Amino acid sequence: MKILVVNAGSSSLKYQLMDMADESVIAKGNCERIGIDGRITHSAFNGQKYEAEINFPSHTEAFMSVVDALTKGEAAVINSMDEIGAVGHRVVQGAEVYTDTVKVTDEVIEKIDEMRELAPVHNHAHALALRACKKVMPESVPQAAVFDTAFHTTIPEKAYIYGMPYEAYEKYNVRKYGFHGTSHKYVSQKLALHLGIDITKTKIVTCHLGNGSSITAVDGGKSVDTSMGFTPLDGILMGTRSGAVDPSAVTFMMKKLNLTPSEMEDWLNKKSGLLGIGGHSDNRDISNAIKEGCPKAKLAAQILRYGIKKYIGSYAAVMNGLDYVIFTGGIGENAVDVRADVCADMDFLGITLDSGINSKTQGTLTKISTESSKTQVWVVPTNEELLIARSTKDLFNL
């Protein structure tokens, strides 16, 4: 049985076709520059590839190209879309409306679109993709929406309510939601399964580090706090996002720069973070700039590491203990220096890194702490697509 996993953005549509018999990836690809011009890159499990410049006025045309890539030509992997058992869609924001995976209906799509204010960069794009997929896919193929926020619905009220007048929550749904939930859930469960331990008896801090980053306290298999908040802007320093900032600093700079709310939102989301301080949004470019002697790049790197370390310590306090720290995501899985610096001088938490193993570990499931380290530190590659596929399979009892 095959499941198509879709992750759509405002101008992109990433996909993977998975065979759930062995959970292998049959094909994957990406439709880029939707609404601008268009390009598709497609790779099949047999090594065949297909790339083309195609005009994508909307997500509908992009989905039609996905169908063609999967069913036609040398890189085809199926004869018809009827061979697909279901489609699973990643949706960033489900708020308090959707706390688990749900079947996609017209009403669900409308509700996802209505929540665009809570995730302006993501939810409208998801709705466009969901509508497009319904047009293109056979009606016999069920579709599911899997929400990034769902894993964080176990966070207690004391952790998700902000110190504003309570009406902000009651009338406008302003609260901490948290994001990257699919990744945090996957890596914590993956480690527990790998070690053969009972996740309900463990205290884990998961560090999803990439262009967007978040840290989560997973106590007994449940999220009890997370660094991202009302939007994915909160928390630690990111590629182009500021992370946590004093609200008065925001209004102060709005006045100084004469910015509208939407312009300020853009300033914080797209012009801040590593880019705003160090001149580069990619951590690899920051590292190269440091080697060339750039002091601002060095400062940006220090701020990132300091923020991660601070969250690990605070979440150990929240959970009254810490058994495992997990690094995942593009930076977490590959940036040896980031992991080393974060875990340095953390012996009070029982963290001692094995520098030799850490320096050789990139993108593989590996324990990078010493045998004597009371708190184990692991690199666990994330696989959000697989968890989406599993959730979709379970929803429809496939």
Secondary structure, 3 states (H helix, E strand, C coil): CEEEEEEECCCCEEEEEEECCCCEEEEEEEEECCCCCCEEEEEECCCCEEEEECCCCCHHHHHHHHHHHHHCCCCCCCCCHHHEEEEEEEECCCCCCCCCCEECCHHHHHHHHHHHHHCCCCHHHHHHHHHHHHHHCCCCCCEEEEECCHHHHHCCHHHHCCCCCCHHHHHHCCCCCCCCHHHHHHHHHHHHHHHCCCHHHCEEEEEECCCCCEEEEEECCEEEEECCCCCCCCCCCCCCCCCCCCHHHHHHHHHHHCCCHHHHHHHHHHCCHHHHHHCCCCHHHHHHHHHCCCHHHHHHHHHHHHHHHHHHHHHHHHHCCCCEEEEEHHHHHHCHHHHHHHHCCCHHHCCCECHHHHHHCCCCCEECECCCCCCEEEECCCCHHHHHHHHHHHHCCC
